[in-house]
Amino acid sequence: MRYRVLIGLGLALGLALAGSAKSAAEDSVKQPPANGSTGLAVPRFVSLKSDKVNVRRGPSTDQAIVWVFSRAGLPVEIVAESENWRRVRDSEGSEGWVFHSLLSGRRTVLISPWAKGQESVPLHDSASTGSRAVAELQAGVLGNVVECDGEWCELTVGDYSGYVEQNKLWGVYRGEAIE
Protein backbone atom coordinates (compact mmCIF):
# COMPACT_ATOMS: atom_id res chain seq x y z
CA MET A 1 0.00 0.00 0.00
CA ARG A 2 1.38 3.38 -1.01
CA TYR A 3 1.12 6.27 1.42
CA ARG A 4 0.23 9.51 -0.37
CA VAL A 5 0.14 13.01 0.98
CA LEU A 6 -1.73 15.78 -0.79
CA ILE A 7 -0.10 19.14 -0.35
CA GLY A 8 -2.42 22.03 -1.18
CA LEU A 9 -1.87 25.67 -1.93
CA GLY A 10 -3.36 26.67 1.40
CA LEU A 11 -2.96 30.41 0.88
CA ALA A 12 -4.86 32.59 -1.53
CA LEU A 13 -2.46 34.49 -3.73
CA GLY A 14 -4.66 37.56 -3.57
CA LEU A 15 -3.72 38.68 -7.03
CA ALA A 16 -5.77 40.25 -9.78
CA LEU A 17 -4.35 38.36 -12.71
CA ALA A 18 -5.12 37.62 -16.32
CA GLY A 19 -3.63 35.48 -19.06
CA SER A 20 -2.36 31.99 -19.41
CA ALA A 21 0.57 30.59 -17.44
CA LYS A 22 1.25 28.00 -20.07
CA SER A 23 1.57 30.60 -22.80
CA ALA A 24 3.67 32.79 -20.49
CA ALA A 25 6.01 29.86 -19.83
CA GLU A 26 6.20 29.12 -23.56
CA ASP A 27 6.82 32.77 -24.41
CA SER A 28 9.63 32.96 -21.87
CA VAL A 29 11.75 30.39 -23.72
CA LYS A 30 11.40 31.69 -27.29
CA GLN A 31 14.35 34.08 -27.24
CA PRO A 32 17.82 33.74 -25.73
CA PRO A 33 18.53 35.93 -22.71
CA ALA A 34 20.18 39.33 -23.17
CA ASN A 35 21.97 41.27 -20.47
CA GLY A 36 19.97 43.89 -18.58
CA SER A 37 21.32 47.05 -16.95
CA THR A 38 22.62 44.95 -14.03
CA GLY A 39 24.65 42.75 -16.38
CA LEU A 40 22.47 39.78 -15.42
CA ALA A 41 20.48 37.80 -17.99
CA VAL A 42 17.05 39.07 -18.99
CA PRO A 43 14.73 37.25 -18.82
CA ARG A 44 15.51 35.40 -15.59
CA PHE A 45 13.54 34.00 -12.68
CA VAL A 46 13.70 35.36 -9.12
CA SER A 47 11.34 35.22 -6.13
CA LEU A 48 9.55 37.73 -3.93
CA LYS A 49 11.20 38.62 -0.60
CA SER A 50 8.06 39.84 1.14
CA ASP A 51 4.40 38.98 1.73
CA LYS A 52 3.47 42.42 0.40
CA VAL A 53 4.99 43.57 -2.89
CA ASN A 54 3.45 46.47 -4.79
CA VAL A 55 3.38 46.08 -8.56
CA ARG A 56 3.31 49.40 -10.39
CA ARG A 57 2.30 50.55 -13.87
CA GLY A 58 5.79 52.00 -14.49
CA PRO A 59 9.29 52.08 -12.93
CA SER A 60 8.69 54.80 -10.30
CA THR A 61 6.92 55.31 -6.99
CA ASP A 62 4.98 58.03 -8.83
CA GLN A 63 3.33 55.30 -10.92
CA ALA A 64 0.02 53.76 -9.83
CA ILE A 65 -0.04 50.43 -7.97
CA VAL A 66 -1.88 48.01 -10.27
CA TRP A 67 -1.94 45.07 -7.85
CA VAL A 68 -0.15 43.67 -4.78
CA PHE A 69 1.58 40.30 -4.53
CA SER A 70 0.75 38.76 -1.15
CA ARG A 71 3.01 35.73 -0.88
CA ALA A 72 6.72 35.71 -0.07
CA GLY A 73 8.72 33.25 -2.14
CA LEU A 74 6.48 33.45 -5.20
CA PRO A 75 8.52 33.04 -8.40
CA VAL A 76 8.40 35.87 -10.94
CA GLU A 77 10.25 36.37 -14.20
CA ILE A 78 12.25 39.56 -14.76
CA VAL A 79 11.57 40.61 -18.35
CA ALA A 80 13.11 44.12 -18.28
CA GLU A 81 15.23 46.39 -16.07
CA SER A 82 15.24 50.16 -15.58
CA GLU A 83 17.75 51.41 -13.01
CA ASN A 84 16.47 50.07 -9.63
CA TRP A 85 13.21 48.72 -11.06
CA ARG A 86 12.41 45.33 -12.57
CA ARG A 87 9.52 44.57 -14.91
CA VAL A 88 8.23 41.18 -13.77
CA ARG A 89 5.81 38.63 -15.20
CA ASP A 90 3.89 36.26 -12.95
CA SER A 91 2.76 32.70 -13.68
CA GLU A 92 -0.47 33.92 -15.25
CA GLY A 93 1.26 36.32 -17.65
CA SER A 94 0.52 39.62 -15.90
CA GLU A 95 3.35 42.18 -15.93
CA GLY A 96 4.27 45.21 -13.85
CA TRP A 97 7.20 47.01 -12.21
CA VAL A 98 8.69 46.07 -8.81
CA PHE A 99 11.49 47.78 -6.86
CA HIS A 100 14.64 45.62 -7.02
CA SER A 101 15.11 45.25 -3.24
CA LEU A 102 11.80 43.37 -2.98
CA LEU A 103 13.19 40.54 -5.13
CA SER A 104 15.51 37.68 -4.20
CA GLY A 105 17.80 35.51 -6.32
CA ARG A 106 16.47 32.46 -4.41
CA ARG A 107 14.87 30.09 -6.92
CA THR A 108 11.38 28.83 -6.26
CA VAL A 109 8.76 27.19 -8.48
CA LEU A 110 5.02 26.73 -8.72
CA ILE A 111 3.73 23.26 -9.49
CA SER A 112 1.91 23.37 -12.86
CA PRO A 113 -0.15 26.52 -12.13
CA TRP A 114 -1.80 26.20 -15.57
CA ALA A 115 -3.42 22.90 -14.49
CA LYS A 116 -5.69 24.14 -11.68
CA GLY A 117 -8.27 21.52 -10.77
CA GLN A 118 -6.48 18.74 -12.63
CA GLU A 119 -4.56 15.78 -11.31
CA SER A 120 -1.74 16.26 -8.84
CA VAL A 121 1.95 16.02 -9.71
CA PRO A 122 4.07 13.34 -8.00
CA LEU A 123 7.12 14.30 -5.94
CA HIS A 124 9.42 11.34 -6.65
CA ASP A 125 12.18 9.99 -4.41
CA SER A 126 14.58 9.98 -7.40
CA ALA A 127 14.74 11.55 -10.86
CA SER A 128 12.69 8.85 -12.59
CA THR A 129 9.01 8.41 -13.39
CA GLY A 130 9.37 4.82 -12.19
CA SER A 131 10.50 5.86 -8.72
CA ARG A 132 8.30 5.96 -5.63
CA ALA A 133 6.15 9.06 -5.10
CA VAL A 134 6.81 10.55 -1.65
CA ALA A 135 3.99 13.11 -2.03
CA GLU A 136 1.38 14.33 -4.49
CA LEU A 137 1.54 18.07 -5.16
CA GLN A 138 -1.49 20.05 -6.22
CA ALA A 139 -1.29 22.73 -8.91
CA GLY A 140 -0.07 26.04 -7.50
CA VAL A 141 1.98 24.57 -4.65
CA LEU A 142 5.18 26.54 -3.99
CA GLY A 143 8.49 24.66 -3.86
CA ASN A 144 12.12 25.61 -3.22
CA VAL A 145 14.61 24.60 -5.92
CA VAL A 146 17.63 22.60 -4.73
CA GLU A 147 18.95 21.86 -8.24
CA CYS A 148 17.79 21.08 -11.77
CA ASP A 149 19.47 19.04 -14.51
CA GLY A 150 17.36 20.21 -17.45
CA GLU A 151 14.79 17.41 -17.14
CA TRP A 152 14.19 17.06 -13.39
CA CYS A 153 14.33 19.47 -10.46
CA GLU A 154 15.08 18.49 -6.90
CA LEU A 155 12.69 20.43 -4.65
CA THR A 156 11.78 20.91 -1.03
CA VAL A 157 8.10 21.44 -0.32
CA GLY A 158 7.30 21.83 3.34
CA ASP A 159 8.74 18.80 5.14
CA TYR A 160 9.10 16.83 1.89
CA SER A 161 11.91 16.67 -0.62
CA GLY A 162 12.15 14.91 -3.94
CA TYR A 163 12.12 15.32 -7.70
CA VAL A 164 9.57 16.73 -10.14
CA GLU A 165 9.75 16.72 -13.93
CA GLN A 166 10.97 20.17 -14.97
CA ASN A 167 8.23 20.64 -17.58
CA LYS A 168 5.62 20.56 -14.76
CA LEU A 169 7.12 23.62 -13.06
CA TRP A 170 6.84 27.39 -13.50
CA GLY A 171 9.88 29.27 -12.25
CA VAL A 172 12.55 27.39 -14.23
CA TYR A 173 13.16 27.34 -17.98
CA ARG A 174 12.92 24.19 -20.06
CA GLY A 175 16.34 22.59 -20.24
CA GLU A 176 17.80 24.95 -17.60
CA ALA A 177 20.42 23.49 -15.27
CA ILE A 178 20.60 24.94 -11.74
CA GLU A 179 23.29 23.92 -9.28
C-alpha positions as CSV (number, residue, x, y, z in Angstrom):
1,M,0.0,0.0,0.0
2,R,1.4,3.4,-1.0
3,Y,1.1,6.3,1.4
4,R,0.2,9.5,-0.4
5,V,0.1,13.0,1.0
6,L,-1.7,15.8,-0.8
7,I,-0.1,19.1,-0.3
8,G,-2.4,22.0,-1.2
9,L,-1.9,25.7,-1.9
10,G,-3.4,26.7,1.4
11,L,-3.0,30.4,0.9
12,A,-4.9,32.6,-1.5
13,L,-2.5,34.5,-3.7
14,G,-4.7,37.6,-3.6
15,L,-3.7,38.7,-7.0
16,A,-5.8,40.2,-9.8
17,L,-4.3,38.4,-12.7
18,A,-5.1,37.6,-16.3
19,G,-3.6,35.5,-19.1
20,S,-2.4,32.0,-19.4
21,A,0.6,30.6,-17.4
22,K,1.3,28.0,-20.1
23,S,1.6,30.6,-22.8
24,A,3.7,32.8,-20.5
25,A,6.0,29.9,-19.8
26,E,6.2,29.1,-23.6
27,D,6.8,32.8,-24.4
28,S,9.6,33.0,-21.9
29,V,11.8,30.4,-23.7
30,K,11.4,31.7,-27.3
31,Q,14.3,34.1,-27.2
32,P,17.8,33.7,-25.7
33,P,18.5,35.9,-22.7
34,A,20.2,39.3,-23.2
35,N,22.0,41.3,-20.5
36,G,20.0,43.9,-18.6
37,S,21.3,47.1,-16.9
38,T,22.6,45.0,-14.0
39,G,24.7,42.8,-16.4
40,L,22.5,39.8,-15.4
41,A,20.5,37.8,-18.0
42,V,17.0,39.1,-19.0
43,P,14.7,37.2,-18.8
44,R,15.5,35.4,-15.6
45,F,13.5,34.0,-12.7
46,V,13.7,35.4,-9.1
47,S,11.3,35.2,-6.1
48,L,9.6,37.7,-3.9
49,K,11.2,38.6,-0.6
50,S,8.1,39.8,1.1
51,D,4.4,39.0,1.7
52,K,3.5,42.4,0.4
53,V,5.0,43.6,-2.9
54,N,3.4,46.5,-4.8
55,V,3.4,46.1,-8.6
56,R,3.3,49.4,-10.4
57,R,2.3,50.5,-13.9
58,G,5.8,52.0,-14.5
59,P,9.3,52.1,-12.9
60,S,8.7,54.8,-10.3
61,T,6.9,55.3,-7.0
62,D,5.0,58.0,-8.8
63,Q,3.3,55.3,-10.9
64,A,0.0,53.8,-9.8
65,I,0.0,50.4,-8.0
66,V,-1.9,48.0,-10.3
67,W,-1.9,45.1,-7.8
68,V,-0.2,43.7,-4.8
69,F,1.6,40.3,-4.5
70,S,0.8,38.8,-1.2
71,R,3.0,35.7,-0.9
72,A,6.7,35.7,-0.1
73,G,8.7,33.2,-2.1
74,L,6.5,33.4,-5.2
75,P,8.5,33.0,-8.4
76,V,8.4,35.9,-10.9
77,E,10.3,36.4,-14.2
78,I,12.3,39.6,-14.8
79,V,11.6,40.6,-18.4
80,A,13.1,44.1,-18.3
81,E,15.2,46.4,-16.1
82,S,15.2,50.2,-15.6
83,E,17.7,51.4,-13.0
84,N,16.5,50.1,-9.6
85,W,13.2,48.7,-11.1
86,R,12.4,45.3,-12.6
87,R,9.5,44.6,-14.9
88,V,8.2,41.2,-13.8
89,R,5.8,38.6,-15.2
90,D,3.9,36.3,-13.0
91,S,2.8,32.7,-13.7
92,E,-0.5,33.9,-15.3
93,G,1.3,36.3,-17.6
94,S,0.5,39.6,-15.9
95,E,3.3,42.2,-15.9
96,G,4.3,45.2,-13.9
97,W,7.2,47.0,-12.2
98,V,8.7,46.1,-8.8
99,F,11.5,47.8,-6.9
100,H,14.6,45.6,-7.0
101,S,15.1,45.3,-3.2
102,L,11.8,43.4,-3.0
103,L,13.2,40.5,-5.1
104,S,15.5,37.7,-4.2
105,G,17.8,35.5,-6.3
106,R,16.5,32.5,-4.4
107,R,14.9,30.1,-6.9
108,T,11.4,28.8,-6.3
109,V,8.8,27.2,-8.5
110,L,5.0,26.7,-8.7
111,I,3.7,23.3,-9.5
112,S,1.9,23.4,-12.9
113,P,-0.2,26.5,-12.1
114,W,-1.8,26.2,-15.6
115,A,-3.4,22.9,-14.5
116,K,-5.7,24.1,-11.7
117,G,-8.3,21.5,-10.8
118,Q,-6.5,18.7,-12.6
119,E,-4.6,15.8,-11.3
120,S,-1.7,16.3,-8.8
121,V,2.0,16.0,-9.7
122,P,4.1,13.3,-8.0
123,L,7.1,14.3,-5.9
124,H,9.4,11.3,-6.7
125,D,12.2,10.0,-4.4
126,S,14.6,10.0,-7.4
127,A,14.7,11.6,-10.9
128,S,12.7,8.8,-12.6
129,T,9.0,8.4,-13.4
130,G,9.4,4.8,-12.2
131,S,10.5,5.9,-8.7
132,R,8.3,6.0,-5.6
133,A,6.1,9.1,-5.1
134,V,6.8,10.6,-1.6
135,A,4.0,13.1,-2.0
136,E,1.4,14.3,-4.5
137,L,1.5,18.1,-5.2
138,Q,-1.5,20.0,-6.2
139,A,-1.3,22.7,-8.9
140,G,-0.1,26.0,-7.5
141,V,2.0,24.6,-4.7
142,L,5.2,26.5,-4.0
143,G,8.5,24.7,-3.9
144,N,12.1,25.6,-3.2
145,V,14.6,24.6,-5.9
146,V,17.6,22.6,-4.7
147,E,18.9,21.9,-8.2
148,C,17.8,21.1,-11.8
149,D,19.5,19.0,-14.5
150,G,17.4,20.2,-17.5
151,E,14.8,17.4,-17.1
152,W,14.2,17.1,-13.4
153,C,14.3,19.5,-10.5
154,E,15.1,18.5,-6.9
155,L,12.7,20.4,-4.7
156,T,11.8,20.9,-1.0
157,V,8.1,21.4,-0.3
158,G,7.3,21.8,3.3
159,D,8.7,18.8,5.1
160,Y,9.1,16.8,1.9
161,S,11.9,16.7,-0.6
162,G,12.2,14.9,-3.9
163,Y,12.1,15.3,-7.7
164,V,9.6,16.7,-10.1
165,E,9.8,16.7,-13.9
166,Q,11.0,20.2,-15.0
167,N,8.2,20.6,-17.6
168,K,5.6,20.6,-14.8
169,L,7.1,23.6,-13.1
170,W,6.8,27.4,-13.5
171,G,9.9,29.3,-12.3
172,V,12.5,27.4,-14.2
173,Y,13.2,27.3,-18.0
174,R,12.9,24.2,-20.1
175,G,16.3,22.6,-20.2
176,E,17.8,25.0,-17.6
177,A,20.4,23.5,-15.3
178,I,20.6,24.9,-11.7
179,E,23.3,23.9,-9.3
